[in-house]
Amino acid sequence: MPGLDADIGIRIYTTGSAGCGGRIKENIGDFAVSEELRAHALDHISQDSGYAVYVMRKAGIDTAHALRRAQKQTGQRLKALGLKDARATTQQYVCATSRSARLAEYSDGTVSLDPVGYVPRPLSGRDMAGNAFAIKVTGHDGSLAEFAEWEKILNFYAYQRFGSAHAVTHLVGRAIVLKDWRRAADLLLGFSAPYEPESAAGLRRRISECKTYAEMLEVMPHSMDIERTLAGELGRGAEPLDALRRLPVQIRRLYVQAYQSYIFNSALSSLAESGEPLEPHQGDVCYGADDRLCRYGKKGDMLAMPLVGHSYYPKTRFAGAIRDVLVAEGITPGDFAVRDMQEAAAEGGFRTVAIGAVRPTIDSDTIHVTLRRGSYATALLREVIKPEDPVSAGLAA
């Protein structure tokens, strides 16, 4: 098992194939993803008035920076339903956060906005049904087309949730949950992961060796906007808590959610290692065909496991495995209320245990598959490829 996998809580493979090897994302066009909206959301789109909806297409840039670029040009504050990889060609829905008088087209060759219409209320992540992927695997051993164990793949949170090769987001989240503000700031400014390319690791070592925050700012490239904001605030004498609160609230929530994800991965790994049946049984909490939580009742219901938060639901057969992780971490569900930074608090919820691949096909060296909202294609690909090094294989790039 690669060390990076273990560091993010994934300690097991659940399929029997040896893995086909190979790499993804050799080129930007090798990894394509397109969002799919739920039918009820599509039915509410009109050409009258309301909150403007666009399809945002991008390549070689992450969602947050693409939104900033589009907002600067159109003057509209836009919100995405989900985050998409930078090293990919992606198509996703974005929605204005206030009622819009007009639909504005935009394109700069890297990011484009194509008007769709208006909705009576802003779209949210709940309006997204899933993502359709087309992923090319380069240099595999020829056995790619033989993979057929789709139903055995567990719904782990994958590398991107944790910062990819620079797997630090869950560590920052843990520090925030424990209200160790100095630790959170130090991790953001100085953590160097052992799996990063030497160019990135070397830069972070140089930053950590700086004696003042002013020196850090001289070393940091402008692309490290989160780190630059934090160093700037600390350099002006702000306390760590106050400096952290200068970071976008969405980013701080992502850190806490990454720590939730680590706990989920760790507990799910333990359950799989112990041989716990991971098919739904009578009385289990599931997601039904309408994607609503229910008790298991019919074929097609998907087993769900709790996500730990301040409203954690402990009455499931997974409670023992989750409790063991929390004890080892020195954490309680109530800690996720984050009393001194409540805007970053995490309530909890449920997540399907199986990844639930929809319509998976393999065409030559390309995998076509649709996954539920929140599921990671790279979690599926690690079972198909079983790479010795997820970073060089492109899964954690």
CORLIN-V695923 format. One record per backbone hydrogen bond with DSSP energy under -1.0 kcal/mol. NH is the residue of the N-H (numbers start at 1). CO is the residue of the C=O. Records with the same first field share a line. If there is no record, write none. Layout:
NH: CO + CO
This chain:
6: 2
7: 3
8: 4
9: 6
10: 5
20: 384
21: 385
23: 138
24: 393
30: 27
31: 28
32: 134
33: 89
34: 132
35: 91
36: 130
38: 127
42: 38
43: 39
45: 42
46: 118
51: 119
53: 117
54: 94
55: 114
56: 92
57: 112
58: 90
59: 110
60: 88
66: 62
67: 63
68: 64
69: 65
70: 66
71: 67
72: 68
73: 69
74: 70
75: 71
79: 95
81: 93
88: 86
89: 31
90: 58
91: 33
92: 56
94: 54
95: 79
96: 52
97: 77
100: 50
106: 113
108: 111
112: 57
113: 106
114: 55
116: 53
117: 53
118: 46
119: 51
127: 124
128: 125
129: 36
130: 36
131: 371
132: 34
133: 369
134: 32
135: 367
136: 30
137: 365
138: 23
141: 20
146: 143
147: 144
152: 149
153: 150
155: 353
156: 154
161: 158
162: 159
164: 159
165: 396
166: 163
167: 165
168: 162 + 166
169: 162
172: 168
173: 169
174: 170
175: 171
176: 172
177: 173
178: 174
179: 176
180: 175
181: 179
184: 180
185: 181
186: 182
187: 183
188: 184
189: 185
190: 186
191: 187
196: 193
201: 197
202: 198
203: 199
204: 200
205: 201
206: 202
207: 203
208: 204
209: 205
210: 207
216: 212
217: 213
218: 214
219: 215
220: 216
224: 221
225: 223
228: 224
229: 225
230: 226
231: 227
232: 228
233: 229
234: 230
235: 231
236: 232
237: 234
238: 233
243: 239
244: 240
245: 241
246: 243
247: 244
252: 248
253: 249
254: 250
255: 251
256: 252
257: 253
258: 254
259: 255
260: 256
261: 257
262: 258
263: 259
264: 260
265: 261
266: 262
267: 263
268: 264
269: 265
270: 266
271: 267
272: 268
273: 269
274: 270
276: 271
284: 281
286: 294
287: 302
288: 292
291: 288
294: 286
296: 284
301: 298
302: 287
304: 285
305: 351
307: 349
310: 346
311: 347
312: 309
316: 314
319: 316
322: 318
323: 319
324: 320
325: 321
326: 322
327: 323
328: 324
329: 325
330: 326
331: 326
335: 332
336: 333
337: 334
338: 335
341: 338
344: 341
345: 342
346: 336
349: 307
351: 305
353: 303
355: 153
358: 370
361: 368
363: 366
366: 363
367: 135
368: 361
369: 133
370: 358
371: 131
373: 129
375: 372
380: 376
381: 377
382: 378
384: 380
385: 381
386: 382
393: 389
394: 391
395: 390
396: 390
